[in-house]
């Protein structure tokens, strides 16, 4: 398994990914309440993204992966799995982080609700549907959802570090 994918999935461990995905907007809102204006500009570690960029990255990822989920489950029967279009997370985050963090949080919350509604209607075939990732090869929608949940936990840990000061 790809080392990056493994490291993100390790954050999830035995937790239910849907529970984690459902809890993330609440945790983000709680963190935002604890943040002062200057906290959004602070990083969890030297040389790493500031909190506002981490939040923007979460919203960008929700948008990008939401599109990928929809592509994966709408491939016509008999067609090959969809090949995912890569996107540059750093470039996206650099632009998205210019927005007010509270607007970014609202965008994330809306996108997450939309994606959770999508997942609630998945059939077993949808969960097993595969896509081709340019770096990691074939991945199931189930793995992609688990990745998204582990990704949340990874970045929530970073934001918690900033909140603790």
N, C-alpha and C positions, 0 to 999 in steps of 0.2 A: 504494500500500500504506500502511496505517496507520503513522504514524511510530514509535509504541511497538513495534509488531510488528517493523518493520524494524530498530530498534535492538537488539532482543533476538536476532533472527535473525543480525544482524551479529556477535554474540559467537560464534555457532556457525561461521560461515564455511563452509569446505569440509569440516569435520569430520563424521564419521558420527554422527548423533544417537544411535543405539543404543549405540555405543561410549562416548559421553559419558555417557549415562544409566546405563550399567553401571559406569562408573568413579566416578561421584559419591559413592556411599555409602562407597567406600574413601577418597576424598579427605576427606570429612567426618569419618570416624573418625580419620584421621591428624591433622586439624586439632584435633579434640577432645582428642587425646593431648597436643598442644602447649599447650592452653589451661589456665591456672590458673583458679581460681574467679572472680577479679576480671575475667578476660578476657571472660567471658560478658556482663558489664555494659558493656563498652567498645564504642564505635561505630567504624566505618571512617572517618567524617567527622563534623564538627559538625552536630548537628541530625538525624542519621540514626539508624535503628534500631540498638540494641545487638545484639551477636552472637547472644544468646539469642533475640531476636525474628526475626532473619534466619533462624536455624535453624527456628524455629517456622513461619515463613512458607513455607519449603521443604516442611515436612511438610504444612502446610495445602494448599499448591498441589498436592502429590502426591495428596492425598485428593480435592480438588475436581476436578482434571483427570482423575483416574482415573474418577470418576463420569461426567464428560463423554465420555470415550472410550467407555465402555460404552453410554451413551445413543446416541452417534453410530452405532455399529456394530450396534445392535439395532432400528433403525427398520424397520418392515415394508416390504417392496418395494411401491413405488407411493405410499407416504406421503411427505409433504413432509419435508425435513430438520428435525431437532429444533432448536428455539429454546433456546439455552442460558440457564439461570437465572444472572444475575449474582450475585456475592458480594463483600462488602466485605472486601478483603484486610487493611486496617488493623484493622478490628474483630475479624476472626478471629485475627490475629496478637497483638493485645492480650490476648486470652483465652488463646490457646495458649501464649504465652511465659511464662505463670505456672508451667508444668510444668518439672520438672528437665530441663536440656538433654540429659542422657544418655538419659532416657526419650524425649524428642523425637527424638533420633537413632535410637533403636531403632524407633520408630514409622515414621520416614521410611524406614529400611532395609526394613522389612517391606512397606510400601506400594509402594516402588519395585520390590522383587522381584515383587510381585503384578502390577504394571503391566507389567513386562518380560515376564512369563509371558503376559500378554494379548497383547502386541505380537507375540510369537513365533508366535502362531497366526493372525495376520491374513492375509487373502487380499488380492489386489490391489483388490477391491471395497471391503474394509474400509479400506485406506489411502486410497482415493479418496472414501470417504463424506464427506459435508459436513454441517456444522451451521451454524446462524445465530447469530453472535455479535452482541449488541446494539450494540456500538460499531464492530466491524470488518466486519460483513457476513458473507458465506459464507466458511467456512474448511474445508479438507479435514482429515481426521485426520492425514495426513502433515504438514501445516503445523503442526498442534497439537503433534505429537510433536517437530518441529524447534523450536518455540517452547519446549517444556519443557526441551530440552537447552540451548538458548541461555540460558534463565532460570537453569538450574543454574550455567552458567559465569559469568554476571553476578554472582550472589550468592556463588559460591565466591571470586571476586576480592575481594569485600568482606570475607569471612571471612579470607582470606589477609592482607589489609591489617591486620586486627586482630591476627592471629597474629604478624606481623612487628613489631608494636608501633609 
